[in-house]
Amino acid sequence: MKNIRNFCIIAHIDHGKSTLADRLLDYTGSVTEREKQDQLLDSMDLERERGITIKSHAIQMDYEYNGEKYVLNLIDTPGHVDFSYEVSRSIAACEGALLIVDAAQSIQAQTISNLYLALENDLEIIPVLNKIDLPSANPEEVTDDIVDLLGCDPDEVIHASGKTGLGIDNVLAAVIERIPAPKGSPNEPLQALIFDSVYNPFRGVETYFRVINGSIKKGQLIKFIATGKTYDADEVGTLKLKQLPKNEIKAGDVGYLITGIKDAREVKVGDTITDAKNPTRNAISGFEDVKPMVFAGIYPVDTEDYEELRASMEKLQLNDASLIFTPESSAALGFGFRCGFLGMLHMEIIQERLEREFDMTVITTVPNVSYHAYNKKNPDDVIVVNNPSDLPDPSTLDHVEEPYIKATIITKADFVGNVMSLCIDKRGMITNQTYLTPERVELNFDMPLAEIVFDFYDRLKTVSKGYASFDYHPIGMKTSKLVRVDILLNAQPVDALSALVHADNAQNIGKKMCEKLKELIPRQQFDIPIQAAIGAKIISRETIKALRKDVTAKCYGGDISRKRKLLEKQKKGKKRMRQVGNVEIPQQAFMAVLKLN
Ligand code: GTP
């Protein structure tokens, strides 16, 4: 055990985490060129295309240092705030972390939020100044920033380049010398932390774990504490680039487990694995059931595909336990599902997977957060509202709460004013402002999560000319003055377009919604009035003017290739349109409320 090191890499996005990890694998001879290619082919398409790590993985390296053999377990962490619970569990499985900072970009919001997570888990932090090969690198200044942040000695900051491989030997030496060996005892009852799982359609769910105490053996009857279920450990092993089956994984080490589980929901990240016959008395602390943060309706474009959509979602859920869904019906869209996601990225991933892997064409409605409503009569009973149209009659309600987050933003001093006005516009309350250097400022805000869902990133980018980084974590529910803005098309309410918004902004949002929908809904043979309403009160109105006859006539003339193009276009258009009453609504219209500027 004294020669094992468990560590992770934490960094702001694009500071070079994956590149550095690759260099570590190369340097320790853990991967051949051929294997590297295979590994790339194995990982999810989406992950590669987006260039970000969606799921965390672990990999074991063997390394000889000063004549001794070491086992280094690198536990990768997802790079997106949607998966922050998984990040926290991966961090909890380690004794140390490489904190990578881009020598040109310096400390950014995710650097800080991940650092705090690592410090909460008492990890040894090894600062790495990365990309020092860049001509724009600013090693002295950025080292000062790191020293200020960590209170460390400048000599402790390792200069490296994942691109050229410079400093990789020093990184490995620091991992061995500075990160403590795991504690724990192989003789105690088994206690292993699940930090990740991966669905494998052939072998069932692969569970990744870190053994804290005891050991886990092939054939052992084991138990997951949170779910209370028992399984036979059909296969255990270590995670090299490929899985390497072993008879036993002992305290301090990291490995994988296969039990034939076919449903991802049975394997919960953060759960404790123990021996079924001689269980530990203590579950590892920090387990939480992950809760979806963002909800949206998913409907088949063709109502006949409802059952197929259900089957697809069930299959998806088997390999992504964080997706939840319940059937719902909408007066406008018919039968579909209300789905819960970890965040907006997760929602996009599910939507894309439905299309790519299951060949479904779906309409997704405006995402919303989960609200808590309290009835006047029973103010102690919380009514969870995951769909704005489920909000009870406001006159019966005592109050409504919405989820809040703490936002960390790092920007240049020049943009502080802009960022502040944006955050205040988004109902944010500033809680802290720190000058990291004379040019760089960290700002903290408490803000409603709903405001982040609605076009926050884009606007932050605009107001800061791209010089702002942003991260957040949830801080609980707060009372808000919320009202529902309904949209009527052709005098018919379209429930799927309703949104819950703050009362003070309702008028403005209603007006902008009408304007936006006027842009997005194609003209038809008749006038279409668009109205926004709060209860029975109409707050705004626009009209989509009828098409003039000769316009269509002209379209259908012309040569054959143009006609074909037009038909193609229509076919594509149809894929993403829903007929509501006698109005055709395109997919973008359901997202209109997200793009109201
Ligand atoms: P993931 O979030 O896991 O995808 O990793 P990451 O975003 O932290 O960074 P990634 O390793 O994908 O690198 C981001 C970009 O920086 C890529 O274009 C890399 O080629 C580049 N890069 C990474 N390390 C270095 C370095 O040491 N020097 C230079 N010049 N570029 C680098």
Residues whose N, C-alpha, C, O or C-beta is under 5 A from the ligand:
A	BS01	GTP	A11 H12 I13 D14 H15 G16 K17 S18 T19 L20 G51 I52 T53 G79 N130 K131 I132 D133 L134 A160 S161 G162 K163
